Amino acid sequence: MDRFRYLVVEGPIGAGKTSLARRLASRFTADLLLELPEENPFLSRFYQDMARFALPTQLFFLFQRARLLEPLAQPDMFGRPVVGDFLLDKDPLFARITLSADEMALYQKIYEALRPRSPSPDLVVYLQAQPATLIERVRRRAKAYEKPVSEEYLALLAESYARFFYHYNAAPVLIVNSDNLNFVERAADFELLVSRLRGMKSRREFFNLG
């Protein structure tokens, strides 16, 4: 982990980013930096009526993420590594999908004003998966507020993530096709990923298991 003092796992809903972030933090004795969707009082209503509740949902997450990242603005050079499950740079991705033009303009102003001066990650692990895989995982974990999530929304989200990371160059990225990988229940899959992390040689690499 000496190479990766700040590592972020990202991906659309159902990709498994939080579960993987927890395993990586445990393996590398790192501090966890996790977003807290259960704290967002608008989220369940957003999934039921996206047009009405998109803006408050988005702004709550923006405030929460900015607050969580504030300590990284003054990193302790002797502190432990950090593993997170969100990248603030991708925050506008959700906004562009769900907000009207006027709401997006307001959101953008608040985003620029709030954005903390936290460092870019040393590495981003971007988990990809097909929409069918995402919806199956979301249904399996059975969080009540996610029940209304549609495969169409997840497909749009997955496409938006792919477009975002196609252009993203603020940090090295390991792009992982997670359709056939289970980092929680299959130790061999997790060890393969750790080996790929340690073997990173360029700023953009791919990990795909058959």
C-alpha positions in Angstrom: 0.0 0.0 0.0 3.0 2.3 0.1 2.2 3.3 -3.5 -1.4 3.9 -2.8 -1.9 6.1 0.2 -5.3 7.1 -1.0 -7.2 4.5 -3.0 -10.8 4.9 -4.2 -13.2 2.1 -5.4 -15.9 3.4 -7.8 -18.7 2.1 -9.9 -22.5 2.3 -10.4 -25.0 1.1 -7.9 -24.7 -2.7 -7.4 -21.1 -2.9 -8.7 -19.8 -3.9 -5.3 -17.6 -0.9 -4.5 -18.4 -0.6 -0.8 -17.8 -4.3 -0.2 -14.5 -4.2 -2.0 -13.4 -1.0 -0.3 -14.0 -2.7 3.1 -11.9 -5.8 2.1 -9.1 -3.6 0.7 -9.0 -1.5 3.9 -8.9 -4.6 6.0 -6.1 -6.1 3.9 -3.9 -2.9 3.9 -4.8 -1.7 7.5 -6.2 1.5 6.0 -8.9 3.9 7.2 -12.3 3.6 5.5 -14.0 6.6 3.9 -17.5 5.5 3.0 -20.5 7.5 1.8 -23.6 6.9 3.9 -26.7 6.6 1.7 -28.8 5.6 4.7 -28.3 9.1 6.1 -29.9 10.7 3.1 -33.6 11.4 4.0 -34.5 12.0 0.3 -33.1 8.9 -1.2 -36.1 6.5 -0.9 -38.4 9.3 -2.2 -36.0 9.9 -5.1 -36.2 6.4 -6.3 -40.0 6.7 -6.3 -40.2 10.1 -8.0 -36.8 11.1 -9.5 -37.9 14.4 -11.1 -39.3 15.8 -7.8 -36.6 14.7 -5.4 -33.4 14.7 -7.6 -32.1 18.1 -6.4 -32.4 17.6 -2.6 -31.0 14.1 -2.9 -28.1 15.3 -5.0 -27.3 18.3 -2.7 -27.5 16.1 0.4 -24.9 13.7 -1.1 -22.7 16.6 -2.2 -22.7 18.1 1.3 -22.0 14.7 2.8 -19.2 13.8 0.5 -17.5 17.2 0.8 -17.7 16.9 4.7 -16.2 13.4 4.6 -13.3 14.6 2.3 -12.4 17.6 4.4 -9.8 15.8 6.6 -7.9 14.8 3.5 -7.2 18.4 2.6 -4.5 18.4 5.3 -3.2 14.9 5.1 -1.2 13.6 8.0 2.1 12.4 6.5 2.4 9.7 9.2 -1.2 8.7 9.1 -2.6 5.4 7.8 -3.6 4.8 4.1 -7.2 5.6 3.2 -9.6 3.6 1.1 -12.8 5.2 0.0 -15.9 4.2 -2.0 -16.6 7.5 -3.7 -14.9 9.9 -6.0 -16.1 13.5 -5.7 -15.1 14.3 -9.3 -17.9 11.9 -10.5 -20.6 13.7 -8.3 -21.9 15.7 -11.3 -22.5 12.5 -13.2 -25.7 11.8 -11.3 -26.7 15.4 -11.5 -26.6 15.4 -15.3 -28.8 12.3 -15.5 -31.5 13.5 -13.1 -31.6 17.4 -12.9 -33.4 19.9 -15.1 -31.3 22.6 -16.7 -32.1 25.2 -14.0 -31.4 22.7 -11.2 -28.2 21.7 -12.9 -27.0 25.3 -13.0 -27.7 25.8 -9.3 -26.1 22.5 -8.4 -23.0 23.4 -10.4 -22.5 26.7 -8.5 -22.9 24.9 -5.1 -20.5 22.2 -6.2 -17.8 24.6 -7.2 -18.2 26.5 -3.9 -18.2 23.4 -1.7 -15.6 21.3 -3.4 -12.8 20.7 -0.8 -9.1 20.9 -1.7 -8.6 17.2 -1.1 -5.8 15.3 -3.0 -6.5 13.2 -6.0 -6.4 9.4 -5.3 -3.2 7.5 -6.0 -5.4 4.9 -7.7 -9.0 4.5 -8.7 -10.5 1.0 -9.0 -13.4 1.3 -11.4 -15.8 -1.6 -11.2 -17.8 -2.2 -14.4 -20.8 -4.6 -14.7 -23.6 -5.2 -17.1 -27.0 -3.7 -16.1 -28.5 -7.2 -15.6 -25.7 -8.0 -13.2 -26.2 -4.7 -11.4 -30.0 -5.2 -11.0 -29.5 -8.8 -9.7 -27.0 -7.6 -7.1 -29.3 -4.7 -6.0 -32.3 -7.1 -5.7 -30.2 -9.6 -3.8 -29.0 -7.1 -1.1 -32.6 -6.1 -0.6 -32.3 -2.6 0.7 -35.8 -1.3 1.1 -35.1 2.1 -0.4 -33.6 0.5 -3.6 -36.7 -1.6 -4.5 -38.0 0.9 -7.1 -34.6 1.1 -8.9 -35.2 0.0 -12.5 -32.8 -1.8 -14.9 -33.2 1.2 -17.3 -31.9 3.6 -14.7 -29.0 1.3 -13.9 -28.2 1.0 -17.6 -28.1 4.7 -18.0 -25.9 5.0 -14.9 -23.5 2.4 -16.2 -23.2 4.1 -19.5 -22.6 7.5 -17.8 -19.9 5.9 -15.6 -18.2 4.4 -18.7 -18.3 7.8 -20.4 -16.9 9.6 -17.3 -14.0 7.2 -16.9 -13.2 7.2 -20.6 -12.2 10.9 -20.1 -11.0 10.8 -16.5 -7.2 11.3 -16.1 -6.8 12.9 -12.7 -5.5 9.6 -11.2 -4.4 6.2 -12.4 -7.3 3.8 -13.0 -7.7 0.1 -12.9 -10.8 -0.8 -14.9 -12.3 -4.1 -13.5 -15.0 -6.1 -15.3 -16.7 -7.4 -12.2 -19.4 -9.5 -14.0 -17.6 -12.8 -13.2 -15.8 -11.7 -10.1 -17.0 -11.9 -6.5 -14.5 -10.2 -4.1 -16.5 -11.0 -1.0 -17.3 -14.7 -1.3 -14.4 -15.9 -3.4 -11.0 -15.3 -1.8 -9.2 -16.3 -5.0 -10.9 -13.4 -6.9 -9.8 -10.9 -4.2 -6.2 -12.2 -4.3 -6.1 -11.9 -8.1 -7.2 -8.2 -7.8 -4.7 -7.5 -5.1 -2.0 -8.9 -7.3 -3.2 -6.7 -10.2 -3.1 -3.7 -7.9 0.5 -4.4 -6.9 1.5 -5.0 -10.5 0.1 -1.7 -11.9 2.7 -0.2 -14.3 0.7 2.4 -16.3 -2.0 5.0 -15.5 -4.8 3.0 -17.1 -5.0 -0.8 -17.0 -7.7 -3.4 -17.4 -8.6 -6.5 -15.3 -11.0 -9.0 -16.9 -11.6 -12.6 -15.8 -13.0 -14.5 -18.8 
